[in-house]
Amino acid sequence: MRRLFTSWLDVLLIFVPVTGALGLLKADPLLIFITSSLAIIPLAGLLGRATEHLTTHVGAGVGSLLNASLGNAAELIIALTALREGLHDVVKASLTGSIIGNVLLVLGASMIAGGMKYERQKFNQTAAGMGASLLLLAAVGLIIPALFHFTAADRGVKIEHELSLDIAIVLFLIYGLSLVFSLKSHRHLFAGDQHDAHDLGENPWSYRMSLSVLAVVTILIGVMSEMLVGAIEPTAHELGLTQVFVGVILVALIGNAAEHSTAVLVAMKNKMDLAVGIAVGSSLQIALLVAPLLVFISYFFGTPLDLIFTPFEVAAVAMSVLILGFVSMDGESHWMEGVMLVGVYVMLAMAFYFLPA
């Protein structure tokens, strides 16, 4: 209990002065952007600890699903705020950035961090392969509206919106069925390694305590993320960045802070099942759950969101998914595979930086 109190105290020592500073720095979006980003870091660390404790009760499969769900709350809040303001390009770019960020950067950083301590790490090959297959399906769902737009644009915007809505429904249903498959009918294939509570190096938290900490920290991360939205565009303008780069790189990096922290932390403790589950599971939820939800919700705002992504965004997602398939096929990882994943992410980031506005 004392360690938990110390962690919360550390969070408050950073969270309180930062939020106070935000009230004083409203005239400077760049400072708001920086301080809000810094405030997420200790919260993401605590989210990682809570996930580890929860995993000792429910196993790596369910633990990674819960972490991915709560970790994506920040992305969803940011996207909803941008959607409400009519920033559809930023919303779609943030979806692209979240998918490639989790698959390449989060997973790659986890493999590097874990590989520096362990020569070879194993993970659930079945779960990783299933995740890669579902992501490939999601990539197809993104490609179809883009192909339709470039080959049958004369059908009109209304038809494109209807097609996007229909595809969103299909993706949403597939996500629901994938949960039934992984959590009920074939749960034994996705259980992963059961980790002993003593591996945590401290007394394990109860199931209720772990879940409560996850929920509260997720809310705090969501609050800080929403405060960032108003500062993103002015900051991008001040730094000379395009909306696509802001959405794909900056917004995605901020929203993925929790996944970064948690996945790297558990990988360093040789829990690659959980690290891979977090990275792949988060990408799946973005593609099969968050994206359809945003399409559904956009109709309540009066400005329907389509799933027509730019050719480069579609290509980036497709390449990331194919690379994930090759990396996960053997069920093992080492630090060099992590270097390759991060390298691809850096190259894509540079390309997005130089894309015209």
C-alpha atoms as one frame of an Amber mdcrd trajectory, in Angstrom:
protein
   0.000   0.000   0.000   2.862   2.336   0.772   4.294   1.824  -2.697   0.947
   2.608  -4.254   0.683   5.800  -2.182   4.174   6.838  -3.235   3.269   6.328
  -6.896   0.103   8.375  -6.554   2.035  11.061  -4.716   4.568  11.162  -7.544
   1.744  11.523 -10.038   0.115  14.335  -8.080   3.418  16.169  -7.679   3.616
  16.409 -11.463  -0.064  16.484 -12.395  -1.156  19.293 -10.063   1.508  21.895
 -10.955   1.228  21.079 -14.640  -2.539  21.516 -14.727  -2.134  24.699 -12.740
   0.411  25.921 -15.250  -2.022  25.183 -18.074  -4.424  27.698 -16.609  -1.711
  30.347 -16.661  -0.324  29.527 -20.097  -3.468  29.596 -22.210  -1.947  32.314
 -24.366   0.911  30.032 -25.423  -0.310  26.823 -27.133   3.239  25.485 -27.471
   3.750  25.542 -23.692   0.342  23.922 -23.190   1.323  21.217 -25.668   4.634
  20.523 -23.909   3.343  20.572 -20.333   0.300  18.454 -21.166   2.505  15.865
 -22.835   4.794  15.755 -19.798   1.811  15.282 -17.488   0.835  12.077 -19.306
   4.195  10.374 -18.658   3.821   9.505 -14.924   0.193   8.571 -15.481   1.187
   6.183 -18.253   3.773   4.631 -15.954   1.166   3.995 -13.269  -1.146   2.538
 -15.909   1.613   0.067 -16.756   2.037  -1.011 -13.132  -1.698  -1.492 -12.682
  -1.824  -3.616 -15.826   0.945  -5.869 -14.534  -0.901  -6.409 -11.255  -4.179
  -7.085 -13.041  -2.466  -9.616 -15.329  -1.580 -11.762 -12.297  -5.323 -12.233
 -11.757  -6.687 -12.582 -15.306  -3.729 -13.734 -17.432  -1.866 -12.061 -20.288
  -4.688 -12.419 -22.837  -7.397 -10.577 -20.908  -4.833  -8.244 -19.323  -3.534
  -7.049 -22.671  -7.120  -6.575 -23.935  -8.030  -4.427 -20.924  -4.866  -2.383
 -21.273  -5.424  -1.827 -24.974  -9.028  -0.784 -24.322  -8.161   1.678 -21.572
  -5.032   2.851 -23.363  -7.074   3.753 -26.458  -9.366   5.984 -24.416  -6.959
   8.871 -24.958  -6.973   8.387 -28.741 -10.772   8.189 -28.768 -11.176  11.376
 -26.723  -8.718  13.283 -28.906 -10.406  12.023 -32.083 -13.900  12.875 -30.810
 -12.824  16.401 -29.935 -11.248  16.888 -33.348 -14.307  15.339 -35.007 -16.594
  17.762 -33.174 -14.520  20.629 -34.531 -14.750  19.281 -38.088 -11.070  18.297
 -38.362 -11.734  15.127 -40.358  -8.260  14.998 -41.910  -6.659  15.117 -38.466
  -9.013  12.384 -37.228  -8.198  10.018 -40.089  -4.497  10.800 -39.872  -4.535
  10.054 -36.129  -6.128   6.658 -36.833  -3.381   5.872 -39.335  -0.702   7.070
 -36.930  -2.087   5.014 -34.053  -2.076   1.818 -36.110   1.451   2.173 -37.495
   2.681   3.640 -34.197   1.547   0.611 -32.199   2.653  -1.978 -34.755   6.036
  -0.430 -35.519   7.099   1.927 -32.733   5.501   0.436 -29.616   6.217  -3.174
 -30.559   9.667  -2.296 -31.908  10.646  -0.379 -28.776   9.397  -3.283 -26.643
  11.504  -5.777 -28.587  14.570  -3.573 -28.259  14.064  -3.015 -24.523  13.418
  -6.692 -23.854  16.098  -7.882 -26.258  18.764  -5.877 -24.475  18.186  -8.003
 -21.366  17.213 -11.337 -22.919  18.801 -12.925 -25.966  15.521 -14.395 -27.188
  11.959 -13.780 -26.058   8.929 -15.909 -26.884   5.315 -14.850 -27.278   1.975
 -16.425 -28.178   2.348 -17.201 -31.882  -1.360 -17.961 -32.332  -2.517 -14.679
 -30.804   0.057 -12.641 -32.752  -0.844 -14.382 -36.014  -4.546 -13.826 -35.419
  -3.876 -10.160 -34.700  -1.843  -9.762 -37.883  -4.617 -11.406 -39.931  -7.280
  -9.134 -38.452  -5.130  -6.082 -39.102  -4.708  -7.186 -42.720  -8.499  -7.388
 -42.938  -8.729  -3.874 -41.464  -6.225  -2.643 -44.045  -8.480  -4.044 -46.778
 -11.357  -2.139 -45.198  -9.325   1.058 -45.538  -8.213   0.308 -49.089 -11.707
  -0.337 -50.514 -13.122   3.201 -49.890  -9.925   4.748 -51.272 -10.073   2.578
 -54.417 -13.753   3.403 -54.839 -12.989   7.113 -54.517 -10.292   7.032 -57.181
 -12.223   4.824 -59.613 -15.854   5.882 -59.114 -15.745   9.377 -57.635 -18.455
  10.438 -60.083 -21.001   8.467 -58.020 -20.942  11.331 -55.548 -20.013  12.015
 -51.925 -23.258  10.554 -50.587 -22.468   7.114 -52.004 -18.941   7.289 -50.587
 -20.333   8.068 -47.137 -22.787   5.158 -47.413 -19.965   2.799 -48.421 -17.832
   3.983 -45.497 -20.743   3.433 -43.103 -21.373  -0.087 -44.442 -17.691  -0.999
 -44.130 -17.601   0.449 -40.610 -20.506  -1.829 -39.652 -18.685  -4.880 -41.051
 -15.460  -3.990 -39.205 -17.379  -3.435 -35.966 -19.116  -6.825 -36.256 -15.830
  -8.587 -36.988 -14.288  -7.008 -33.903 -17.164  -8.249 -31.761 -16.819 -11.778
 -33.163 -13.047 -11.682 -32.603 -13.717 -11.035 -28.912 -16.003 -14.070 -28.767
 -13.299 -16.126 -30.474 -10.415 -15.017 -28.248 -12.233 -14.708 -24.916 -14.743
 -17.555 -25.106 -14.692 -20.219 -27.819 -10.871 -20.375 -28.169  -9.798 -18.713
 -24.967  -7.183 -21.380 -24.228  -5.222 -20.367 -27.323  -4.941 -16.754 -26.158
  -4.309 -17.235 -22.450  -0.567 -16.640 -22.739   1.811 -17.198 -19.873   0.520
 -16.891 -16.329   2.879 -14.688 -14.364   3.532 -15.183 -10.693   2.609 -12.276
  -8.468   6.069 -12.369  -6.907   7.556 -11.396 -10.301   6.290  -7.875  -9.622
   8.843  -7.333  -6.854   6.105  -6.146  -4.471   2.912  -7.377  -2.893   0.283
  -7.797  -5.635  -2.693  -5.460  -5.683  -6.152  -6.972  -5.452  -8.240  -7.405
  -8.587 -10.520  -4.536  -7.575  -7.604  -2.238  -6.727  -5.861  -2.948 -10.038
  -9.015  -2.328 -12.065  -9.815   0.853 -10.105  -6.339   2.285 -10.683  -6.614
   1.466 -14.397  -9.954   3.246 -14.665  -8.945   6.366 -12.706  -5.614   6.795
 -14.499  -7.343   6.342 -17.868  -9.745   9.164 -17.001  -6.850  11.431 -16.007
  -5.000  10.634 -19.221  -8.165  11.397 -21.144  -8.509  14.780 -19.443  -4.923
  15.720 -20.253  -5.346  14.486 -23.818  -8.403  16.631 -24.385  -6.498  19.685
 -23.143  -3.951  18.997 -25.848  -6.427  19.176 -28.709  -6.866  22.917 -28.542
  -3.106  23.391 -28.641  -2.309  20.989 -31.477  -3.207  23.154 -34.466  -1.593
  26.398 -33.194   1.511  24.427 -32.242   1.679  22.807 -35.660   1.312  26.199
 -37.336   4.001  27.681 -35.111   6.383  24.812 -35.911   5.504  24.771 -39.623
   3.986  21.258 -39.622   1.149  19.934 -41.812  -2.134  18.589 -40.444  -1.302
  15.116 -41.784   2.009  15.026 -39.921   0.335  16.345 -36.767  -2.321  13.631
 -36.921  -0.120  10.705 -37.938   2.865  11.458 -35.692   2.165  13.981 -32.902
  -1.414  13.064 -31.982  -0.671   9.341 -32.273   2.479   9.589 -30.131   0.607
  11.431 -27.399  -2.331   9.044 -27.489  -0.013   6.016 -27.450   1.993   7.173
 -24.433   0.258   4.657 -22.194   0.863   1.739 -24.571   4.508   2.778 -25.012
   5.160   2.817 -21.305   3.317  -0.395 -20.487   4.563  -2.508 -23.389   8.211
  -1.536 -22.871   7.952  -2.071 -19.124   6.553  -5.599 -19.387   8.951  -6.534
 -22.202  11.899  -5.653 -19.957  10.476  -8.185 -17.480  10.413 -10.883 -20.182
   6.627 -10.763 -20.574   6.508 -10.507 -24.362   3.064 -12.155 -24.494   1.650
  -9.121 -22.746   3.797  -6.624 -24.706   2.773  -8.073 -28.087  -0.844  -8.305
 -26.933  -0.860  -4.624 -25.978   0.741  -3.386 -29.214  -1.246  -5.574 -31.613
  -4.461  -5.405 -29.578  -4.346  -1.623 -29.479  -3.925  -1.418 -33.265  -6.817
  -3.826 -33.720  -9.087  -1.757 -31.516  -8.179   1.407 -33.405  -8.911  -0.191
 -36.788 -11.921  -2.364 -35.904 -13.535  -0.467 -33.019 -12.449   3.174 -32.741
 -12.632   3.926 -36.477 -16.173   2.495 -36.882 -17.329   4.248 -33.704 -16.066
   7.570 -35.032 -17.958   6.997 -38.281 -21.169   6.229 -36.342 -20.770   9.201
 -33.976 -19.976  11.621 -36.811 -23.586  11.359 -37.999 -24.723  12.889 -34.694
 -22.442  15.870 -35.404 -24.098  16.391 -38.795 -20.864  15.908 -40.769 -20.415
  12.218 -41.669 -16.857  10.914 -41.529 -15.723   8.793 -44.477 -13.002   6.141
 -44.497 -11.251   7.524 -47.563  -7.601   7.726 -46.551  -4.823   9.145 -48.713
  -2.861   6.642 -50.844   0.227   7.117 -48.671  -1.726   6.464 -45.475  -3.175
   3.263 -46.946   0.269   2.161 -48.118   1.795   2.890 -44.696  -0.824   0.779
 -42.896  -0.524  -2.075 -45.405   3.277  -2.168 -45.158   3.155  -2.089 -41.351
   0.700  -4.999 -41.214   2.743  -7.103 -43.647   5.901  -6.488 -41.615   4.057
  -7.492 -38.438   3.050 -10.755 -40.107   6.657 -11.623 -40.954   7.960 -10.690
 -37.505   5.300 -12.632 -35.604   5.266 -15.838 -37.625   7.968 -17.596 -35.554
   6.653 -16.602 -32.111  10.060 -15.260 -31.048  11.719 -11.860 -30.966  15.118
 -10.258 -30.406  16.396  -6.695 -30.314  17.343  -6.587 -34.010  13.732  -7.185
 -35.039  12.813  -4.238 -32.849  15.413  -2.077 -34.574  13.926  -2.971 -37.953
  10.390  -2.069 -36.850  11.471   1.262 -35.377  13.548   1.950 -38.498  10.511
   1.533 -40.734   8.517   3.848 -38.469  11.221   6.537 -38.649  11.310   6.334
 -42.446   7.528   6.648 -42.649   7.606   9.595 -40.220  10.145  11.383 -42.415
   7.979  10.780 -45.487   4.883  12.156 -43.730   6.911  15.196 -42.670   7.781
  16.034 -46.276   4.309  15.361 -47.671   2.689  18.551 -49.010  -0.113  20.094
 -46.991
